[in-house]
Amino acid sequence: MDHAPAVRITYCTQCNWLLRASWMATELLSTFGSDLSGVTLIPGTGGIFTVEVDDNSVWDRRRDGGFPDIVTLKQRVRDVADPDRDLGHGDRSRPAAATVDHSPSTTEDT
């Protein structure tokens, strides 16, 4: 790579999505390490949750329908940041069309 890409995660403070955004940032840094120049968390409002690599949108909650599972997010970041990178078992364990888990929670309130 000629330069290390930068990731920006913009999250809604009104919706309390900081924990989700920081967990995703940690996962991306654990996977890509110093191959990224950094992951920046940007507070926003109005239900926003977006992930960008440099100037490329890789996830938008409204456009893509919810939140990405972490494997999908890593694949999308990889596709922009380092297309030749093998993500290991995450690349091989899922069908290509799987992007978002829309299934209802299986836990019940007691």
N, C-alpha and C positions, 0 to 999 in steps of 0.2 A: 504494500500500500504506500502511496506517495504521502498521504497525510492521514492522521488518525481522525475519524469522523466524530462529530459531537452529537449526542442524543439529548433531546429536550422533551420532558414530560410535563405537560400542562394539565393541572388537576383542579377540580372545583373545591374551594375551601368551604363553601356553603353546604356541600354534600359530605364533607369530612372524608375526602378521598386521599388525604396525605399519606395515610398508612399504606394504602394500595399502591400509590405512586412510588413511595420509598421502597417497598418490597420489590416492585418491578425494577427499579433502579439498581438495587442490590443484586438481583438475579442477572441483569445485563452486565454489570461490572464483574460479577463472578465468572460469567461465561466468556466475555470478550477481553477482560483485563485491560492491559495497556494498549490494546489495539483500538480502544476508544480514547478520545482526548478527555472525555468526561461525560457524566450524565447530570443534567441540570434539571431541578424541579422548579416549576414556575407556577405560583398560585394564580388561580383564576376564579371566575364565578359563572353562574348560569348553567351548571351541569356539564361543563367542559371536561373532557378527558381525551387528550391527544398525545401521540408520540411521533416525534420527528427525528430523522437522521439527517444532519446538515439541513438542506432545504427540502427534503423529501418527506411527505406525510406517510407514515407506515401504519398508523392506526388513528381513527377518529371514532369516538364512541357513538356519535350520531350517525355517521356514514356507514360504519361497519356493524352496528347493532349491538351495543353493549361493550363489554370489556373482553380483551383477548385472554385466552389461556396463555400461560407463560411460554409453552413450546411454540405456539403460533407467533407470539411477539418476538421471540428470539430468531425464528426463521425469517420474519419480515425485516428485522434489523440486519441480520446477516445478509439477506438478499441485496441490501443497499450498501452496507458497510464493508462486506468482505464476501462476495458471492462464491468464492472458491472454498470457503471454510466448511468443514464437515462438523455438524453439531452432534455427531455420535448417534446414540440410540433415539434421540428425539426426532431425528430426520427419518428414521426407518420404522418407527413404531406406530405411525398414524397415517391414515389416508390423506391424500393431498387436499381434499375438499374440506376437511375439518378445520374450522376457524374459531367458532364461538360455542361455548356450552350454554345452551338456552334451557337446559332441563331444570325443573323445579327442585328445590332443596328437598332432600329426603329426611331431614331432621324434623321432628315434631315438637311443638311446645308442650310441656307437661304441666 
